[in-house]
Structure formats: structure tokens, C-alpha cells
């Protein structure tokens, strides 16, 4: 494994598998599929409550019952209880397409017409199906349902257009419905007995009475495409909702037998599932456009309105970037959406508003997609109260600004070069956040004020016919002081401009076409990716190339610097992601994924890496192992020039932890680093190391008396009214409970025997004393330190008080007084740890508690006084050294900042 380890994928809401809804108590939960994993949402606020582990193949069908989730993948069915897989059903020889919850049984149907019946009671003991039904050869099942009140019976629809009624108890077909000469896509039971609704591929809906095999009413979609989902309302309104492959939801009135309302732009892709909540005027819909929406029927005209929704990109993202403190990611996709994803909480993810798109689309009677801005190809952001994001769009001659504080499109449109308009290809925001610089495909570069949207001049090279570059502007960048502006042309010419004066200062030629540039403002380095697959680093001030990195064998898709400028990360269509050390001028790590990286971004804290991939709609997160492990040595994780094959992160971030808990195997990399790396235990001279314990843990040792007084009970414990049944008692006239007296003489004998054994025993009995004595013999106190660090404050206080001397009037040494020996060992331990400067703040707190308990004993014993004096000398020497470093650092900071502390 390399420096970055797969963490999880965000931005996935649902896929093309029908959802499963169930009600538990007063709450409703929906289970959806996201590729190879599944997720459960609470419908109250559509917040994510559970994510299932990753499966080997994509999920093809879902079912749920209380704590159980059933997921069909390939030829197998996985059974989960909560997030833990408890069983795998493997009997099918073909892909399983359908799952149906049938009481306390699950019916599974594969593409070959095999239907197996499974029971999940006592699932761990019985993994075999309880029944099997073989459908007819020319019957390809496409949907399955259970008609209400029909005991042990299911109806299956086929791609050939017919339906069959089966009794799963007797395993016999009872009746076959001829159908309507069109493939059946979905069927659902209605609240009325003996009535079902069937959706066909030709866009027709048939409400059919299965008892008499008679059609009641027929509806037809006005739009082309199949009827993909159906649902009946159960709150008393005679409504039928239907969804089609065009993304339109139609609401039909069954009493009036006509269309009541249409939600035209309900989804941007085919409707996968529709579900009316039980006894509620709420309809849930899921679509292949990676979204779940809830609609409520509470308007006066009966039309539904959008209640709440969760959505993500339904087309692959083109560019991403971490925003602000690294908790959010800005993402622009081919679906014309500009989104803000939260790394911490998925519920905070949202799409930035493009100002009344839905209202304008209804008014103009066009699709929302036609109203939206074209896909974003480049963007940059700053930190200001006004519009702080600028975006360039595909084949668009102007740039747009966004007010990220309000998650909305800004009021200004930036239009460079009004005489000769060409698409904007590059943009950047100055370090102060006041200016945006745009570069066009025609070689024009212009600067705008973000507050007013007014042009503040253009950058013109007189040798290029009144423009900045002869060809397309690939990238622009500004330095940290608004002194320089750097631009790159497609033909390989890099130019440095005076930011304020807009005159050309210098230029140089790379010699090949430039694909992308990235500028690091802190170190002044410009990284360029060219069509010869070579990464070059230029010093903008010195005007020369300082680094050259070779290794990619295909087009470089993206590159970015780390916040400190020490690393450069690059991705390529060859499937590799490489990390280059800028200072050492070498490759330190490289990973290869099955799907090529199209964009990447490293968080400001360097703890999380975000990537997007070809034909993937989500954003994938990777964690920096050096930030979350005990070792800071990069060489123990990095693969160097070797390329390591890595799988993409899964939707579930807990997959690895579950495996580790089942098979607790030490990480060989960490094992090698901790014990074989000689530099791991090295410390900077004259400095101290802290214990890394919570501040409250070692501070509570100091204030333990105050904590005990605060937690002291207000009332004394009350006498029990009745004695426990297992204690022997005798009846009394007063009613007071008396316990049977035990044999006093036997107790005395046992006590005397224990005392004699304690006198004979010289070995310590508690683990505290055992570890202290063994560590003193080995002259290595690391095990003892780790043990007392794991103890609570009250437990450590009890262990120290157990060593307290009661009768210490006579001055005797440890040789004649064995009870003084542990105190002497503790003093030796404190001397050793203080001189080694380990766990500094924790050891000081323990010393304070120790002296508070045993200070009088040390004062009375002369040999212990010598140890205490030695501890004081070591303590003073260490603290004076540390205090001197504090004072010198304080003086240096005061001198440099010209401020008084």
C-alpha cells in the first residue's frame, strides 16, 4: 500500500436497482443500492443512517425486513443483519434479477426462470432453500408481486407479455394471463381486492381484475418510453402514480379515470421506483440520475410539490477542488451541475443554485437541462464576502461568478474581448480575492473586478497581434502579492506579466504543447504538464526549469501541489497516480487503479486526497497514512519507483475495519517501522516528548481531591428494606432482618492463615507492583509506563495509596522494611523517566500525586530523602533546559513580530 489508502466514495445516492421501503415503529426507512454496496436512509429527513459493506459484484436486486437486508449480486444472495453479513445463499446458476419479501420468506428469481424460496429464521443453521419452482422455458420473468389476501400466491410478469399466477406452497401454476402483446416492465397490487396495475414497455398502464381476468381501465403515457414503475396511494385518495423511462411522473385519478397531473422534470433519467407511503400523501421516487425525491400532495389543485430530496452527479465530474478548511469539495460535472460535497456529513452536500431554473423551464416549456449553464471546465475560488468563485464553461464566451456563502450564482457575468468573442478556457482569482483573470481560446487575457464585474484591463503582447498568446490560453495564475501574473499558451509559451501594469516582463518556450499548469504561491514554482507526458517545474522568479519528472506513458489529466509545496501529485490516463518529492526531485510513491483518474485535489491539511475517475459519478477519498499512524517516516509507506495496484475506495468506509476485527493481523509496514527503523525512536536533543494523553486525564490526577468532593453523595446510603434471597437470615420479633452468624473461630483461622501466607510471600500481588519490579530489573520502564497510562485517575490513585506506610516512626531501610521497597522503586522510575524526558506532562502529574501521598514517609526515611534529592536535581536540570528553549523562542518571535506578549 502506498502513502494514500482508500477511504470511501461520496456523491452516490442510488443506482438502477429498485428501492425497498419498510416501516419500523413510527419511522420509515428506505434501502437503496449504490453499485456494489447499499445504503439506508431515514425518510424523515432523508439522512443516511447505515452503509453496507462492499460486495464482489454489483447489486441487482434488494429486499429488506426489519434488521435484515437481502442483496442479490451475480448468482448469489447476501444476507445482512444491520451492517454485518450473516449468510450467503448460493443455489442459482444464473444471475438473480428479482427478490420479493413474502412473509418470513424471500423469493428469488434468476434470468433462467428458477425461483427459489428461502427462509431467514435460523439462517445461520440452514443455508439451503426450502423450495424451488422452475418456470416455463419461454417465460422470461421481468417482475414479481404478491396480490393482497391471496395466500401463498405470487404473480410473475414476463418479457413476452404474459403473466402467470403461481402457488409457491404447491409449486404449481394456477392461471396464465395472456397479456397485451407488450413486454411487462412492472406490476403492483392495489388497495382494492383482486385488482393490480401492470405497466408495459409500449407506455400503457392496465388496471386489471385478476379474479375475473378483466381489464378495468387503461391509461397511456403521452411521452415515449416504457412504464418502469407504479404505485397506488393508500391514504384514501384514488390515485395511481406511474413513472416512465423519460423521467416523467404521471398521477392518474382512478375515480375519474383520467390524468390528474404530470411532473414533467421529476428526474433527468429513467424512473426506477415509485412508492406511496402508507396512509400518507407522500410519494417517493428514485431514478437512474442518482437522486431520491419525496413529493407531497398538499396543494389546493391536487398537484404534488417537491418536499425533500438527495442527489448527486448523474454524469462524471470534470474538475474538483477542496474548499476553505478542507471539509468541503467543489465539484463540477458533465451533468451541468456545480456541487458542494461535505467530507464530514453527507447531508450537507448540495447543488449550487443557478437562479430559478425550474421556474424558467416551466415558463419557456423546455427541459431544465437546456436552461442550465453548460458544464464547467475550470474554476477557481477565493475567500471573500462577495462573489468568491469564478467558473469557465464549455464552449461559452463568458465566465460566471458564484456567491458560495449563499450557494447561488452571482449577479455578474464576465465577458472578455467583446470584439472577438471566443470560449473562455482558463481562470484564476488573485490572492486578495478582488480580481479574476480570464484566458480565452483566442489567446486573449483580461482582468475583472469581482465586486463590480467591470473589466480592469487586458494583457497584450505587441508581438502577438494585440493579444496575449498566439493560440489558446491553457492556464493563468497569480502570485501571493499581486505582483506577477503567469499565463501559458497551448503552443508551449510561458509568459510572466506585471499584474498591476499589465506589461510583459519575460517569457520562455517549453518546446511542446502545454496541457495544464498549476502555480504554487508560497514557493513560486510553476508546474506544467505537456503532451509529451513530462512534468516540468519552473522557478518564475529565476526564469529557469528546476525540476523535470518523467514516468507517465499517457496523457496527464491533472496535477496539484500540496499545501506546503513539498509534494506534487499527478494523474494520467495510464491509470497511475504519482507523488513527486519536489525537494529531493524524485518519485516517492505511485499507485495504479483500474479506472483512470480525471481530476484530483489534496486537502489543505494534506490528510485527504479526492479523485474523480472515468465514467464514475462519485468523488473518491483517500487518506494520508502518515497523518493517521504512529510513524512519520514516509519511506515506510511509499513504494518509490514501484507502481502498486490499488482498488478504488468503496462507499462504505468501515469495510476494512470489519475485516481487521475478524482477523487481527499486524500491518507488516507498521511493524517494520516501529521496531526495525532506527530513526523511529530518535528525538531532537534537549526537547521533551509528551504522552499524547487527553488533557483531562492527567489534569484530573492533580485535582483528584476536588473531583472527589464534588462527586460526594449528598445522602448516606439507605438500608435495604429486604435482604437478597441468597443471604441466610433468621426471623425476629421486631421484624428487623438479622443474618445468620458465621463461625467466628473459622474466620480467625482463615485470617491468620492469610497473614502467615502474606508474610511468607515476598512477591508483589498486584499487577502494578509486578510490572514495576520487572521493569526495574530490566531497566526498561516502557511497559510500566504504558500500563499506568491506561489506568483511570481514580485507579492510579488507589494503586499509589496501597503503598502508604502506616507505622513509619522508626527509621529503617528497605532491607529491614520490605514495604519501603516499592516507594524506592517508584523514585527510581521517576528519576529515569524525567532524565529521559519521556511523557513529560503525565510524569509531572504522577510525581505530584505521589509526593502528596508519600511525602511524609520520604521525609522520615533518610535513604528515601537521597533519592528525592536526586529526583529534584534531575527535574531542575531538565526544566531549565526546556525553559531556556521557551525563552529563546519567545524572544525570537517577539523580535520578528515586534509585539509584546
SULFEN-V96579 format. One line per field, one symbol per residue. phi: phi as a letter, one per 40 degrees, with the letter a starting at -180 (. if undefined). A space follows every 10 residues. Layout:
phi = ???
This chain:
phi = .cccbdbabb gcbabccdcb babbgcbbbb bbbbgcbbbb bcccbfccba bcccbcbccb abaaafccbb bcbgcbbcbb bfbbcbabcb bcbbccbbbb cbgbbbbbbb ccgcbbbbbb cgcccbbccc aabbccccbc cbaaabccgc cfbbbbbbcc hcbbbbbccc fbccabccgb fadccaaacb cccgbbbbbb ccgbbbcbcc cbfbccabbb cccchcccaa accbchccbb bbbbccgcbb bbccccfacc abbcbcacac ccabacccfb cbbbbbaccg abbbbbbbcc cgccbccaab aacbbdccab acbfcgcbbc bbbccgbbbb bcccbcccca cccbgfcccc ccccfbcccc ccccdcbaaa abbaccdbbb bbbcfbcbbb bbbccbfacc cbbcbcfccb cbdcbaaabc ccgcbbbbbb ccgcbbbbcc cbgccbhbbb bccbgfacbc bcccababcc bfbbbbbbcc cgcbbbbccc cgcccaaabc hacccabbbb ccbgbbbbbb ccgbcbbbcc ccfacbaabb icbadccaaa ccccgcbbbb baccgbbbbb ccccfacbaa bbbcbccbaa abcdcgcbbb bbbcgbcbbb bbbccccbbc bbccccbccg cccbcbccdc cccccccccc ccbcbccccc ccccbbcccc ccbcdgbbbc cgcddccccc ccbccccccc ccccbccccc cbcdccccbb cbccgccbcc cccccccccc cccccccccc cccccccdcc ccccccccfa bccccccccc cccccccccc ccccccbbcc cbccccbccc cccccccccc ccccccgbfd cccccccccc cccbcccccc bccccccccc cccccccccc cccccccccc cccccccfbb c
